[in-house]
């Protein structure tokens, strides 16, 4: 008699799990708004058939934004639904050997999904810090090998026996505070592909013990950035394919399990190192960066094919996006001379407060919910993913989670009313920009990126993106009353939730 209730409970649990969609987030690294042809049909010359096909089968958002024009802040905000500037990271990125940016008690999308019975995994670039458990002497030694070959300072090229002995100690320890500390059941990746250690990390340990310094020829322009410990024979061009292999293997296994899965794939490309594999080298006829974009698209295609082959495709929500805009230092002039414009119609590039820094491709496919080949022009941000997941899972986020997140589920269901009134993005320097509808205010001059760090100015910038998407006409002086209104709104948003540090967002204006 006791068997029947147990069977019924097991059946209900299985049915409940089956109704929950699998969730896949693929985050490209430094892929510009104009690098995807469906966003840049007239001035885009790189063919990405799999990403374009994903857009055809889902919804393409045209006004989607990251919280920052650079990497780590975006990753924090995407995973937590909280603006990065509420943390210690007021500008720049998480530095080499820095500690974790996400504390263990901060709810992430992965943690939310785990609470609802999901199996969670991450494959790719973390770049949100670790507790490496280093002594001061070890930290000093790891930073002593120099930067780019041919750059400032001496760069070592040969490891000593003392180096190897220290590395054996360091890389036999756990790297704590990473993905498995904040909601992921498993992780496999390279952390930052152009920084040491040049090896894979699985969960909390390196895969193998580095024993050599990276060869000098891997420290050329737009390759690796920092010298340091590497596995013997480490090849930068093999990273992307290995991530694809592991991700597809996960999908094949996870699709056979009763519980749904959440897969976060923060790709290492087309960020530096610009090292396309032999199969893709020269394929674009444009530039090595364009080759790597094509290879990135092929890896996305492999993951989508694995979903279909496993039978999980029809019950999987797929989001494809990028962490920021195109990095101008990898070849903007060369590409634009060949009539490929990585920022499309937008002003600026990676790191800028202008639209080219933080307006990114954002494509959602969800069979049975999202209508194929649709477009949404509403303002959304990557912070909104966690609230959207909570919405369709029937969960209520606690007050200290997803503070800057808004559910876009109504938009996915073809709603037309805006869901977000304001949105905030930052330049690499910390220069903030606020959106209200089509209006955009930047609280300082210049772009705040690589080309021109902002000074302290008497005025900022105000643009009407509805008529001036390229941000060519600054209306600040003409609309001072509206500037005051938007400034007050910024003040309210900053104060609306607790911040880890004092947020000095006005520092770019006198």
Secondary structure as the mmCIF struct_conf table of DSSP 4:
data_model
#
loop_
_struct_conf.conf_type_id
_struct_conf.id
_struct_conf.beg_label_comp_id
_struct_conf.beg_label_asym_id
_struct_conf.beg_label_seq_id
_struct_conf.end_label_comp_id
_struct_conf.end_label_asym_id
_struct_conf.end_label_seq_id
HELX_RH_AL_P HELX_RH_AL_P1 UNK A 2 UNK A 19
BEND BEND1 UNK A 20 UNK A 20
HELX_LH_PP_P HELX_LH_PP_P1 UNK A 21 UNK A 21
STRN STRN1 UNK A 22 UNK A 28
BEND BEND2 UNK A 29 UNK A 30
HELX_RH_3T_P HELX_RH_3T_P1 UNK A 33 UNK A 35
BEND BEND3 UNK A 36 UNK A 36
HELX_RH_3T_P HELX_RH_3T_P2 UNK A 37 UNK A 39
TURN_TY1_P TURN_TY1_P1 UNK A 41 UNK A 43
HELX_RH_AL_P HELX_RH_AL_P2 UNK A 49 UNK A 56
TURN_TY1_P TURN_TY1_P2 UNK A 57 UNK A 57
BEND BEND4 UNK A 58 UNK A 58
STRN STRN2 UNK A 59 UNK A 61
BEND BEND5 UNK A 62 UNK A 63
STRN STRN3 UNK A 64 UNK A 65
BEND BEND6 UNK A 67 UNK A 67
STRN STRN4 UNK A 68 UNK A 68
BEND BEND7 UNK A 69 UNK A 70
HELX_RH_AL_P HELX_RH_AL_P3 UNK A 71 UNK A 80
BEND BEND8 UNK A 81 UNK A 82
HELX_RH_3T_P HELX_RH_3T_P3 UNK A 84 UNK A 86
BEND BEND9 UNK A 87 UNK A 88
BEND BEND10 UNK A 90 UNK A 92
HELX_LH_PP_P HELX_LH_PP_P2 UNK A 94 UNK A 95
TURN_TY1_P TURN_TY1_P3 UNK A 96 UNK A 97
BEND BEND11 UNK A 101 UNK A 102
TURN_TY1_P TURN_TY1_P4 UNK A 104 UNK A 105
BEND BEND12 UNK A 106 UNK A 106
HELX_RH_AL_P HELX_RH_AL_P4 UNK A 109 UNK A 115
TURN_TY1_P TURN_TY1_P5 UNK A 116 UNK A 117
STRN STRN5 UNK A 119 UNK A 123
BEND BEND13 UNK A 124 UNK A 124
BEND BEND14 UNK A 128 UNK A 128
STRN STRN6 UNK A 131 UNK A 131
HELX_RH_AL_P HELX_RH_AL_P5 UNK A 136 UNK A 142
TURN_TY1_P TURN_TY1_P6 UNK A 143 UNK A 143
BEND BEND15 UNK A 145 UNK A 145
BEND BEND16 UNK A 147 UNK A 148
TURN_TY1_P TURN_TY1_P7 UNK A 149 UNK A 150
BEND BEND17 UNK A 151 UNK A 153
BEND BEND18 UNK A 158 UNK A 158
HELX_RH_AL_P HELX_RH_AL_P6 UNK A 161 UNK A 170
TURN_TY1_P TURN_TY1_P8 UNK A 171 UNK A 172
BEND BEND19 UNK A 173 UNK A 173
STRN STRN7 UNK A 176 UNK A 176
BEND BEND20 UNK A 177 UNK A 178
HELX_RH_3T_P HELX_RH_3T_P4 UNK A 179 UNK A 181
TURN_TY1_P TURN_TY1_P9 UNK A 182 UNK A 183
BEND BEND21 UNK A 185 UNK A 185
STRN STRN8 UNK A 186 UNK A 189
BEND BEND22 UNK A 191 UNK A 192
TURN_TY1_P TURN_TY1_P10 UNK A 193 UNK A 194
BEND BEND23 UNK A 195 UNK A 196
STRN STRN9 UNK A 198 UNK A 198
BEND BEND24 UNK A 199 UNK A 199
STRN STRN10 UNK A 201 UNK A 202
TURN_TY1_P TURN_TY1_P11 UNK A 203 UNK A 204
STRN STRN11 UNK A 205 UNK A 206
BEND BEND25 UNK A 207 UNK A 208
STRN STRN12 UNK A 212 UNK A 213
HELX_LH_PP_P HELX_LH_PP_P3 UNK A 214 UNK A 215
HELX_RH_3T_P HELX_RH_3T_P5 UNK A 216 UNK A 219
BEND BEND26 UNK A 220 UNK A 220
TURN_TY1_P TURN_TY1_P12 UNK A 221 UNK A 222
BEND BEND27 UNK A 223 UNK A 223
BEND BEND28 UNK A 226 UNK A 226
STRN STRN13 UNK A 229 UNK A 230
TURN_TY1_P TURN_TY1_P13 UNK A 232 UNK A 233
HELX_RH_3T_P HELX_RH_3T_P6 UNK A 236 UNK A 238
HELX_RH_AL_P HELX_RH_AL_P7 UNK A 239 UNK A 254
TURN_TY1_P TURN_TY1_P14 UNK A 255 UNK A 256
BEND BEND29 UNK A 257 UNK A 259
STRN STRN14 UNK A 261 UNK A 266
BEND BEND30 UNK A 270 UNK A 273
TURN_TY1_P TURN_TY1_P15 UNK A 278 UNK A 282
BEND BEND31 UNK A 283 UNK A 286
HELX_RH_AL_P HELX_RH_AL_P8 UNK A 288 UNK A 310
TURN_TY1_P TURN_TY1_P16 UNK A 311 UNK A 311
HELX_RH_3T_P HELX_RH_3T_P7 UNK A 313 UNK A 315
STRN STRN15 UNK A 316 UNK A 322
BEND BEND32 UNK A 323 UNK A 324
HELX_RH_3T_P HELX_RH_3T_P8 UNK A 328 UNK A 330
TURN_TY1_P TURN_TY1_P17 UNK A 331 UNK A 331
HELX_RH_AL_P HELX_RH_AL_P9 UNK A 332 UNK A 337
TURN_TY1_P TURN_TY1_P18 UNK A 338 UNK A 339
TURN_TY1_P TURN_TY1_P19 UNK A 342 UNK A 345
BEND BEND33 UNK A 347 UNK A 347
TURN_TY1_P TURN_TY1_P20 UNK A 350 UNK A 351
BEND BEND34 UNK A 353 UNK A 354
HELX_RH_AL_P HELX_RH_AL_P10 UNK A 355 UNK A 358
STRN STRN16 UNK A 359 UNK A 359
STRN STRN17 UNK A 362 UNK A 366
TURN_TY1_P TURN_TY1_P21 UNK A 367 UNK A 369
BEND BEND35 UNK A 370 UNK A 370
HELX_LH_PP_P HELX_LH_PP_P4 UNK A 371 UNK A 371
TURN_TY1_P TURN_TY1_P22 UNK A 372 UNK A 373
STRN STRN18 UNK A 374 UNK A 376
BEND BEND36 UNK A 378 UNK A 378
STRN STRN19 UNK A 380 UNK A 381
TURN_TY1_P TURN_TY1_P23 UNK A 382 UNK A 383
HELX_RH_AL_P HELX_RH_AL_P11 UNK A 384 UNK A 393
TURN_TY1_P TURN_TY1_P24 UNK A 394 UNK A 394
TURN_TY1_P TURN_TY1_P25 UNK A 399 UNK A 400
BEND BEND37 UNK A 401 UNK A 402
TURN_TY1_P TURN_TY1_P26 UNK A 403 UNK A 404
HELX_RH_AL_P HELX_RH_AL_P12 UNK A 409 UNK A 412
TURN_TY1_P TURN_TY1_P27 UNK A 413 UNK A 414
BEND BEND38 UNK A 417 UNK A 417
BEND BEND39 UNK A 419 UNK A 419
BEND BEND40 UNK A 421 UNK A 421
STRN STRN20 UNK A 422 UNK A 426
TURN_TY1_P TURN_TY1_P28 UNK A 428 UNK A 429
STRN STRN21 UNK A 432 UNK A 436
TURN_TY1_P TURN_TY1_P29 UNK A 437 UNK A 438
STRN STRN22 UNK A 439 UNK A 442
BEND BEND41 UNK A 443 UNK A 446
BEND BEND42 UNK A 448 UNK A 451
STRN STRN23 UNK A 457 UNK A 457
BEND BEND43 UNK A 458 UNK A 458
STRN STRN24 UNK A 461 UNK A 464
TURN_TY1_P TURN_TY1_P30 UNK A 465 UNK A 467
TURN_TY1_P TURN_TY1_P31 UNK A 469 UNK A 470
HELX_RH_3T_P HELX_RH_3T_P9 UNK A 476 UNK A 478
HELX_RH_AL_P HELX_RH_AL_P13 UNK A 480 UNK A 495
TURN_TY1_P TURN_TY1_P32 UNK A 496 UNK A 496
BEND BEND44 UNK A 497 UNK A 497
BEND BEND45 UNK A 500 UNK A 501
HELX_RH_3T_P HELX_RH_3T_P10 UNK A 505 UNK A 508
STRN STRN25 UNK A 509 UNK A 509
#
